[in-house]
């Protein structure tokens, strides 16, 4: 195992001074509403649930997107092994709420422990996972080192590394090489991630390019009664969706909507902010700009006199994607990096996106090459594409192409599942 002075210093701090620092951070985060007071001990490694008997596979995901990508894989793993329990750890209150609604039976959610040695050892002493799986690229050094020290097989799954992350880790190359060397296998999303991980010290023979688990993820759910009711409300009305928008992006989307309405006066924009807590701010902007609008959180419906519907609730994207034949996927007209395009692709919506898609660059390239997505770089171009795709044949052709692209990648979950089950069976062999 590669040695690292930087890692050694970090682990010494984790064992001695990190607990005080972590407790201060917990107080700050609690005051900011970023922690659940009733479950704060989980962040200290103190479990709120007993460990079930039998084998346990632990998945660690950073937040909502990463944990949602795991749901289909978790469901399949539990079907494969009826004696298995799955533990999912995340670090955000939002992800905990989503997991509470979406995890199947025999799957448990806990908040991840902060990276102080006492918290980490308490967590591992209680849960004793048989296999540990990290997703994407969130590597907390103490958690990685202590898990490996217990001879728990470790996998890096759905790995993705941006240039910014690579450049940051480059200044601690010895540390990251030591951490990556503890994983026995890594399934990475794309060739660029493989290059970055190789540069940082991950052995090439332990890596395989697999695509993203989001390709094999089940379609986002929705309440069928809500879908049927809203479909009646919208019957005959042209609709487009702006999903997962960020600060500064709503202004651009609304400019595009105003232009698109010139050729389609009854056109409705369903506006879904990435962070619903920004809804009041967005509503104030709508009022200031003279828009008539309705709000989902207030129980209002989109009437003909309201050209904007502010869908400011959590967990309903599956509903809006099903209702809209055209979806602009946000975080892409501002420098966020884009969001998962497979969600609208799986639900029959044509896809529009801005130029800032570094988080999913390979996926968007494939969708555009397949005729399933179109790049827009300004409100004017967004308005033009929306107007063009109001032709049902145009939108349907794109939606069919999107379905073909995601179908081609459906074996990603199969390969990930095979690796997990094989690793678990090897761990169980005396």
C-alpha positions as CSV (number, residue, x, y, z in Angstrom):
1,X,0.0,0.0,0.0
2,X,1.4,3.4,-1.0
3,X,2.4,5.6,1.9
4,X,1.7,9.2,2.2
5,X,2.9,11.8,4.7
6,X,-0.1,14.0,4.0
7,X,-2.5,11.1,4.7
8,X,-0.5,10.2,7.8
9,X,-0.9,13.8,9.1
10,X,-4.6,13.9,8.3
11,X,-5.2,10.6,10.1
12,X,-3.3,11.8,13.1
13,X,-5.5,14.9,13.2
14,X,-8.6,12.7,12.7
15,X,-7.6,10.7,15.8
16,X,-6.9,13.7,18.0
17,X,-8.3,17.1,16.9
18,X,-11.0,16.3,14.4
19,X,-13.7,15.5,16.9
20,X,-13.8,19.1,18.3
21,X,-13.8,20.5,14.8
22,X,-16.6,18.2,13.8
23,X,-18.8,19.1,16.7
24,X,-18.4,22.7,15.9
25,X,-19.4,22.1,12.3
26,X,-22.4,20.1,13.4
27,X,-23.6,23.0,15.5
28,X,-23.1,25.4,12.6
29,X,-24.9,23.1,10.1
30,X,-27.8,22.5,12.6
31,X,-28.2,26.2,13.0
32,X,-28.3,26.6,9.2
33,X,-31.0,23.9,8.8
34,X,-28.5,21.5,7.1
35,X,-28.8,18.8,9.8
36,X,-31.7,16.8,11.3
37,X,-31.6,17.5,15.0
38,X,-33.4,14.2,15.8
39,X,-30.7,12.2,13.9
40,X,-27.6,14.2,14.8
41,X,-26.0,11.3,16.6
42,X,-25.8,9.4,13.2
43,X,-23.3,12.0,12.1
44,X,-21.3,10.9,15.2
45,X,-21.4,7.3,14.1
46,X,-24.1,6.4,16.6
47,X,-26.7,4.3,14.8
48,X,-30.4,5.0,15.3
49,X,-31.3,1.4,14.2
50,X,-30.0,-2.0,15.0
51,X,-27.9,-4.0,12.6
52,X,-30.0,-6.7,11.0
53,X,-28.7,-10.3,11.0
54,X,-27.1,-11.6,7.8
55,X,-25.0,-10.1,5.1
56,X,-25.0,-6.3,4.7
57,X,-23.8,-4.3,1.7
58,X,-23.1,-0.6,2.4
59,X,-23.5,2.1,-0.3
60,X,-22.2,5.6,0.4
61,X,-23.5,8.3,-1.8
62,X,-22.9,12.1,-1.5
63,X,-26.4,13.4,-2.0
64,X,-29.7,13.1,-3.8
65,X,-28.6,12.5,-7.4
66,X,-26.1,9.9,-6.4
67,X,-28.4,8.0,-4.1
68,X,-31.3,8.1,-6.6
69,X,-29.0,6.5,-9.2
70,X,-28.5,3.6,-6.9
71,X,-32.2,2.7,-6.3
72,X,-32.6,0.3,-9.2
73,X,-29.3,-1.4,-8.4
74,X,-30.3,-1.8,-4.7
75,X,-33.7,-3.2,-5.7
76,X,-32.0,-5.8,-8.0
77,X,-29.5,-6.7,-5.3
78,X,-32.2,-7.4,-2.8
79,X,-34.1,-9.5,-5.3
80,X,-30.9,-11.5,-6.0
81,X,-30.2,-12.2,-2.4
82,X,-33.2,-12.6,-0.1
83,X,-30.9,-12.8,3.0
84,X,-29.3,-9.4,2.2
85,X,-29.7,-6.0,3.8
86,X,-28.6,-2.8,2.2
87,X,-27.4,0.2,4.1
88,X,-27.3,3.6,2.3
89,X,-25.5,6.6,3.8
90,X,-25.7,10.1,2.5
91,X,-24.8,13.5,3.9
92,X,-27.8,15.8,3.3
93,X,-31.2,16.3,4.8
94,X,-32.8,16.4,1.4
95,X,-31.3,13.0,0.4
96,X,-32.5,11.5,3.7
97,X,-36.1,12.6,2.9
98,X,-36.0,11.2,-0.6
99,X,-34.5,7.9,0.6
100,X,-37.2,7.6,3.2
101,X,-39.8,7.6,0.5
102,X,-38.0,5.5,-2.1
103,X,-35.9,2.8,-0.4
104,X,-37.4,-0.7,-0.7
105,X,-37.8,-3.1,2.2
106,X,-34.6,-4.4,3.7
107,X,-32.8,-1.2,2.8
108,X,-31.8,1.3,5.6
109,X,-30.8,4.9,5.4
110,X,-28.4,6.5,7.9
111,X,-26.5,9.8,7.7
112,X,-22.8,9.3,7.0
113,X,-20.5,9.9,10.0
114,X,-18.3,12.9,9.9
115,X,-14.7,12.0,9.1
116,X,-13.3,12.0,12.7
117,X,-11.8,8.6,13.8
118,X,-14.1,8.2,16.8
119,X,-17.2,8.7,14.7
120,X,-16.0,6.4,11.9
121,X,-15.0,3.6,14.2
122,X,-18.3,3.8,16.1
123,X,-20.1,3.5,12.7
124,X,-18.1,0.6,11.5
125,X,-18.3,-1.2,14.9
126,X,-22.0,-1.1,14.7
127,X,-22.8,-1.9,11.1
128,X,-19.9,-4.3,10.2
129,X,-20.6,-4.2,6.5
130,X,-19.6,-7.2,4.4
131,X,-19.0,-5.0,1.3
132,X,-18.5,-1.3,1.1
133,X,-19.3,0.7,-2.0
134,X,-18.4,4.3,-2.7
135,X,-20.3,6.0,-5.5
136,X,-19.0,8.8,-7.8
137,X,-15.9,10.4,-6.2
138,X,-16.5,11.4,-2.6
139,X,-13.6,10.0,-0.7
140,X,-13.3,10.8,3.0
141,X,-9.8,9.6,4.1
142,X,-10.6,8.3,7.6
143,X,-13.7,6.4,6.4
144,X,-11.7,4.8,3.5
145,X,-8.7,3.9,5.6
146,X,-10.6,2.5,8.6
147,X,-12.9,0.4,6.3
148,X,-10.0,-1.1,4.5
149,X,-8.2,-1.8,7.8
150,X,-11.1,-4.1,8.7
151,X,-10.6,-6.2,5.5
152,X,-13.9,-5.1,4.2
153,X,-13.9,-5.4,0.4
154,X,-14.2,-1.9,-1.1
155,X,-15.6,-1.0,-4.6
156,X,-15.7,2.4,-6.3
157,X,-18.9,2.4,-8.4
158,X,-20.3,4.9,-10.9
159,X,-17.1,6.8,-10.5
160,X,-16.9,10.2,-12.1
161,X,-14.2,12.8,-11.7
162,X,-14.4,16.3,-13.1
163,X,-11.3,18.3,-14.2
164,X,-11.8,20.6,-11.1
165,X,-11.8,17.6,-8.8
166,X,-8.7,16.1,-10.5
167,X,-6.8,19.4,-10.2
168,X,-7.7,19.7,-6.5
169,X,-6.5,16.1,-5.7
170,X,-3.4,16.6,-7.8
171,X,-1.9,18.7,-5.0
172,X,-2.4,15.7,-2.6
173,X,-1.4,13.1,-5.1
174,X,0.3,10.8,-2.5
175,X,-2.8,10.9,-0.4
176,X,-5.2,10.1,-3.1
177,X,-3.0,7.4,-4.6
178,X,-3.0,5.7,-1.2
179,X,-6.8,6.0,-0.9
180,X,-7.5,4.7,-4.4
181,X,-5.1,1.8,-3.9
182,X,-7.4,0.5,-1.2
183,X,-10.3,-0.2,-3.7
184,X,-10.2,-3.6,-5.3
185,X,-12.2,-2.5,-8.3
186,X,-13.7,0.6,-9.9
187,X,-16.4,0.9,-12.5
188,X,-16.1,4.4,-14.0
189,X,-18.5,6.4,-16.0
190,X,-16.3,7.5,-18.9
191,X,-12.9,7.4,-20.4
192,X,-12.0,10.9,-19.1
193,X,-12.6,9.7,-15.5
194,X,-10.4,6.7,-16.1
195,X,-7.6,9.0,-17.3
196,X,-7.9,11.2,-14.3
197,X,-8.0,8.3,-11.8
198,X,-5.0,6.7,-13.5
199,X,-3.1,9.9,-13.2
200,X,-3.9,10.0,-9.5
201,X,-2.7,6.5,-8.9
202,X,-5.6,4.1,-9.4
203,X,-4.2,0.9,-10.9
204,X,-5.5,0.5,-14.5
205,X,-6.2,-3.2,-14.2
206,X,-8.7,-2.5,-11.5
207,X,-10.8,-0.1,-13.6
208,X,-13.5,-0.6,-16.3
209,X,-15.5,2.0,-18.2
210,X,-19.2,1.1,-17.6
211,X,-21.2,4.2,-18.4
212,X,-23.4,5.7,-15.7
213,X,-25.9,3.9,-13.5
214,X,-28.4,6.6,-14.3
215,X,-28.7,4.9,-17.7
216,X,-30.1,1.7,-16.0
217,X,-32.1,3.5,-13.3
218,X,-35.8,3.0,-13.1
219,X,-38.0,5.9,-14.4
220,X,-38.8,8.6,-11.8
221,X,-42.1,7.7,-10.2
222,X,-45.2,9.8,-10.0
223,X,-48.6,9.6,-8.4
224,X,-50.9,8.3,-11.1
225,X,-54.0,10.1,-9.7
226,X,-52.0,13.4,-9.8
227,X,-50.9,12.7,-13.3
228,X,-54.4,12.0,-14.6
229,X,-55.9,15.0,-12.8
230,X,-53.2,17.4,-14.1
231,X,-53.5,15.9,-17.6
232,X,-57.1,16.9,-17.6
233,X,-56.3,20.4,-16.5
234,X,-53.7,20.8,-19.3
235,X,-55.7,19.0,-22.0
236,X,-55.1,20.7,-25.3
237,X,-52.7,23.3,-24.0
238,X,-49.1,23.4,-25.3
239,X,-46.6,22.8,-22.5
240,X,-42.9,22.9,-21.9
241,X,-40.8,22.2,-18.8
242,X,-37.7,23.9,-17.3
243,X,-36.4,21.4,-14.8
244,X,-33.8,21.8,-12.0
245,X,-33.2,25.4,-12.7
246,X,-30.7,27.5,-10.6
247,X,-30.2,31.1,-9.6
248,X,-29.9,33.3,-12.6
249,X,-31.3,30.6,-14.9
250,X,-35.0,31.3,-14.3
251,X,-34.5,34.8,-15.7
252,X,-33.2,33.4,-18.9
253,X,-35.9,30.8,-19.1
254,X,-38.6,33.3,-18.6
255,X,-37.1,35.5,-21.4
256,X,-37.3,32.5,-23.7
257,X,-40.9,31.8,-22.6
258,X,-42.0,35.3,-23.4
259,X,-40.5,35.0,-26.9
260,X,-42.0,31.5,-27.5
261,X,-45.5,32.8,-26.5
262,X,-45.5,35.1,-29.5
263,X,-46.2,32.2,-31.7
264,X,-48.1,30.2,-29.1
265,X,-50.1,32.5,-26.8
266,X,-51.5,29.7,-24.6
267,X,-48.1,28.1,-24.0
268,X,-47.5,27.1,-20.4
269,X,-44.1,26.9,-18.8
270,X,-43.8,24.5,-15.9
271,X,-40.9,25.9,-13.8
272,X,-39.2,23.4,-11.4
273,X,-36.3,25.0,-9.4
274,X,-33.6,22.6,-8.3
275,X,-33.9,23.8,-4.8
276,X,-37.5,24.4,-3.8
277,X,-36.5,26.6,-0.9
278,X,-35.8,29.3,-3.5
279,X,-39.4,29.3,-4.5
280,X,-40.3,32.5,-2.6
281,X,-37.4,34.3,-4.3
282,X,-38.6,33.1,-7.7
283,X,-42.2,34.1,-7.0
284,X,-41.0,37.6,-6.1
285,X,-39.2,37.8,-9.4
286,X,-42.2,36.6,-11.3
287,X,-44.4,39.2,-9.7
288,X,-41.8,42.0,-10.3
289,X,-41.8,41.0,-14.0
290,X,-45.5,41.1,-14.3
291,X,-46.1,37.4,-14.8
292,X,-49.3,35.7,-13.8
293,X,-48.5,32.4,-12.3
294,X,-49.8,29.5,-10.1
295,X,-47.8,27.7,-7.4
296,X,-47.9,23.9,-6.8
297,X,-47.0,24.3,-3.1
298,X,-50.1,26.5,-2.6
299,X,-52.4,23.9,-4.1
300,X,-53.1,26.0,-7.2
301,X,-53.7,24.8,-10.7
302,X,-52.3,26.3,-14.0
303,X,-55.2,28.2,-15.5
304,X,-55.4,29.7,-19.0
305,X,-54.7,33.2,-17.6
306,X,-51.4,31.9,-15.9
307,X,-48.6,31.3,-18.4
308,X,-46.2,30.1,-15.7
309,X,-46.7,27.2,-13.2
310,X,-44.2,27.3,-10.4
311,X,-43.8,23.6,-9.4
312,X,-42.1,24.2,-6.1
313,X,-42.4,20.8,-4.5
314,X,-39.9,18.1,-3.9
315,X,-39.9,14.7,-5.6
316,X,-42.4,15.4,-8.4
317,X,-40.1,15.6,-11.5
318,X,-41.5,12.3,-12.6
319,X,-44.9,13.9,-12.9
320,X,-43.7,16.9,-14.8
321,X,-41.6,14.9,-17.2
322,X,-44.5,12.7,-18.0
323,X,-46.7,15.7,-18.8
324,X,-44.3,17.7,-20.9
325,X,-43.2,16.7,-24.4
326,X,-40.4,19.3,-24.2
327,X,-37.9,19.5,-21.3
328,X,-35.1,22.0,-20.8
329,X,-32.7,20.4,-18.2
330,X,-31.3,23.2,-16.0
331,X,-28.0,23.9,-14.4
332,X,-26.8,24.2,-18.0
333,X,-27.4,27.9,-19.0
334,X,-25.4,28.9,-15.9
335,X,-22.1,27.4,-14.9
336,X,-23.4,24.6,-12.7
337,X,-22.4,21.6,-14.9
338,X,-25.9,20.3,-15.9
339,X,-28.2,17.6,-14.5
340,X,-29.2,14.1,-15.4
341,X,-30.7,13.9,-18.9
342,X,-31.7,10.3,-18.6
343,X,-34.7,11.3,-16.4
344,X,-36.6,13.1,-19.2
345,X,-35.2,10.6,-21.8
346,X,-36.8,7.7,-19.9
347,X,-40.2,9.4,-19.7
348,X,-40.7,10.4,-23.4
349,X,-39.6,14.1,-23.3
350,X,-37.5,15.8,-25.9
351,X,-34.4,17.3,-24.3
352,X,-32.9,20.8,-24.5
353,X,-29.8,22.0,-22.6
354,X,-27.4,24.8,-22.3
355,X,-23.6,24.7,-22.9
356,X,-22.6,24.0,-19.3
357,X,-22.9,20.2,-19.0
358,X,-19.5,19.2,-17.7
359,X,-21.1,16.8,-15.2
360,X,-22.6,14.8,-18.0
361,X,-20.6,15.7,-21.0
362,X,-20.3,12.2,-22.5
363,X,-24.0,11.5,-22.0
364,X,-25.1,14.7,-23.6
365,X,-22.7,14.1,-26.5
366,X,-24.3,10.7,-27.1
367,X,-27.8,12.1,-26.9
368,X,-27.1,14.9,-29.3
369,X,-25.4,12.5,-31.7
370,X,-28.5,10.3,-31.5
371,X,-30.8,13.2,-32.3
372,X,-32.2,13.1,-28.8
373,X,-31.0,16.4,-27.4
374,X,-30.3,19.9,-28.7
375,X,-27.9,22.5,-27.4
376,X,-29.2,26.0,-26.8
377,X,-26.8,28.8,-25.8
378,X,-29.2,31.8,-25.2
379,X,-32.8,32.6,-24.4
380,X,-33.4,33.4,-28.1
381,X,-32.2,30.0,-29.2
382,X,-34.1,28.2,-26.4
383,X,-37.3,30.0,-27.5
384,X,-36.7,29.0,-31.1
385,X,-36.2,25.3,-30.2
386,X,-39.3,25.3,-27.9
387,X,-41.4,26.8,-30.8
388,X,-40.1,24.2,-33.2
389,X,-40.7,21.3,-30.9
390,X,-44.3,22.3,-30.3
391,X,-44.8,20.4,-33.5
392,X,-45.7,17.0,-32.0
393,X,-43.9,15.0,-34.7
394,X,-40.6,16.8,-34.0
395,X,-40.8,16.2,-30.2
396,X,-41.9,12.6,-30.7
397,X,-39.0,11.9,-33.0
398,X,-36.5,13.2,-30.4
399,X,-38.2,11.3,-27.6
400,X,-37.9,8.1,-29.5
401,X,-34.2,8.7,-30.2
402,X,-33.7,9.4,-26.5
403,X,-35.3,6.1,-25.5
404,X,-33.0,4.3,-28.0
405,X,-29.9,5.9,-26.4
406,X,-30.8,4.9,-22.9
407,X,-31.9,1.4,-23.9
408,X,-28.4,0.9,-25.4
409,X,-26.9,1.5,-21.9
410,X,-29.3,-0.6,-19.9
411,X,-26.7,-3.3,-19.2
412,X,-24.8,-1.0,-16.8
413,X,-26.9,-2.0,-13.8
414,X,-26.4,-5.7,-14.8
415,X,-22.6,-5.4,-14.7
416,X,-22.6,-3.4,-11.5
417,X,-24.9,-6.0,-9.8
418,X,-22.7,-8.9,-11.0
419,X,-19.6,-7.2,-9.5
420,X,-21.3,-6.6,-6.1
421,X,-22.7,-10.2,-5.8
422,X,-19.4,-11.7,-6.8
423,X,-17.6,-9.6,-4.3
424,X,-20.0,-10.5,-1.6
425,X,-19.8,-14.2,-2.3
426,X,-16.0,-14.0,-2.2
427,X,-16.2,-12.2,1.1
428,X,-18.4,-15.0,2.5
429,X,-16.1,-17.8,1.3
430,X,-14.0,-19.1,4.3
